[in-house]
């Protein structure tokens, strides 16, 4: 199993970024997927998730609702996170994670850095 994030970078407040996560080594469409972030000197924070091919339902932490959107392309085994209206407090390393809170998060990508600063 491999999860490889890309798309991070430096952006000004109010700007946008789109993260991608390329998955391989498993049947991507069968798994719920998540985005988890870790801000400097803080713990891990679940950001949002999308269910598997059974419904593609999405869920988000309150602080990103209306600004972030996660989606997936099962044909390309790729997960996305569109981030709009970025704020300095969104600065973190963002991880693509397979699994669910109930069953456990079993595979993590290496992370991609997002820095929101003027």
C-alpha positions as CSV (number, residue, x, y, z in Angstrom):
1,X,0.0,0.0,0.0
2,X,1.3,3.4,-0.9
3,X,-0.3,6.9,-0.5
4,X,1.6,9.8,-2.0
5,X,0.4,13.4,-1.4
6,X,1.2,16.4,-3.5
7,X,0.1,19.9,-4.1
8,X,1.2,21.6,-0.9
9,X,3.0,24.9,-0.8
10,X,3.0,28.5,0.4
11,X,-0.1,30.5,-0.2
12,X,-1.4,33.9,1.0
13,X,-4.4,34.2,3.3
14,X,-7.5,33.9,1.3
15,X,-5.9,31.8,-1.3
16,X,-6.5,28.3,-2.6
17,X,-4.6,25.0,-2.9
18,X,-5.6,21.6,-4.2
19,X,-4.0,18.6,-2.6
20,X,-3.9,15.2,-4.3
21,X,-3.2,11.8,-2.9
22,X,-2.2,9.0,-5.3
23,X,-3.1,5.6,-3.9
24,X,-1.7,2.2,-5.0
25,X,-1.4,-1.3,-3.8
26,X,-5.0,-1.8,-2.8
27,X,-8.6,-1.5,-4.2
28,X,-9.0,2.2,-3.6
29,X,-12.7,2.3,-4.3
30,X,-13.4,0.0,-1.5
31,X,-12.0,2.2,1.3
32,X,-13.1,5.3,3.1
33,X,-10.4,7.9,2.9
34,X,-9.4,10.8,5.1
35,X,-7.3,14.0,5.4
36,X,-5.5,14.5,8.7
37,X,-3.3,17.5,9.5
38,X,-0.7,18.4,12.1
39,X,0.1,22.0,12.8
40,X,3.5,23.0,14.2
41,X,3.9,21.9,17.7
42,X,0.3,20.5,17.8
43,X,-1.3,17.1,17.7
44,X,-3.0,15.4,14.8
45,X,-6.3,16.7,13.7
46,X,-8.8,14.9,11.5
47,X,-9.9,17.3,8.8
48,X,-12.4,15.4,6.6
49,X,-13.3,12.2,5.0
50,X,-15.1,10.6,2.1
51,X,-16.7,7.2,2.1
52,X,-16.0,4.5,-0.4
53,X,-17.7,3.8,-3.7
54,X,-20.9,2.9,-1.8
55,X,-21.8,6.6,-1.5
56,X,-19.0,9.1,-1.5
57,X,-20.4,10.9,1.5
58,X,-18.2,13.6,2.9
59,X,-17.7,14.9,6.4
60,X,-15.6,17.8,7.8
61,X,-14.4,19.3,10.9
62,X,-16.3,22.5,11.7
63,X,-13.4,24.8,11.2
64,X,-13.1,23.9,7.5
65,X,-16.8,23.4,6.5
66,X,-17.7,25.6,3.6
67,X,-14.0,26.2,2.7
68,X,-12.6,22.7,2.1
69,X,-14.0,20.0,-0.2
70,X,-12.7,16.4,-0.5
71,X,-13.4,14.3,-3.5
72,X,-12.1,11.2,-5.1
73,X,-11.6,9.7,-8.6
74,X,-11.8,5.9,-8.1
75,X,-10.8,5.3,-11.7
76,X,-7.5,7.1,-11.0
77,X,-7.2,5.9,-7.4
78,X,-6.8,9.5,-6.4
79,X,-8.1,11.5,-3.4
80,X,-8.3,15.3,-3.5
81,X,-8.7,18.1,-1.1
82,X,-9.7,21.5,-2.5
83,X,-8.9,24.2,0.1
84,X,-10.3,27.7,-0.4
85,X,-10.3,30.8,1.7
86,X,-7.2,29.6,3.5
87,X,-6.3,31.0,6.9
88,X,-2.9,31.1,8.7
89,X,-4.4,28.5,11.2
90,X,-4.7,26.1,8.3
91,X,-0.9,25.9,8.2
92,X,0.1,22.2,8.8
93,X,1.4,19.1,7.3
94,X,-1.6,17.4,5.6
95,X,-1.7,13.6,5.4
96,X,-3.8,11.3,3.3
97,X,-5.0,8.4,5.4
98,X,-6.9,5.2,4.7
99,X,-9.5,3.8,7.1
100,X,-12.2,4.9,9.6
101,X,-12.2,6.1,13.1
102,X,-14.0,2.9,14.2
103,X,-11.8,0.4,12.4
104,X,-8.6,2.4,12.6
105,X,-6.5,4.4,10.3
106,X,-4.1,1.8,8.9
107,X,-2.0,3.5,6.2
108,X,-0.7,7.1,6.0
109,X,1.0,9.1,3.3
110,X,4.2,11.0,3.9
111,X,2.4,14.3,4.2
112,X,2.6,17.6,2.3
113,X,3.3,20.9,3.8
114,X,0.7,23.7,3.5
115,X,1.8,27.2,4.7
116,X,-0.6,30.1,4.8
117,X,1.3,33.3,5.3
118,X,1.5,36.8,3.9
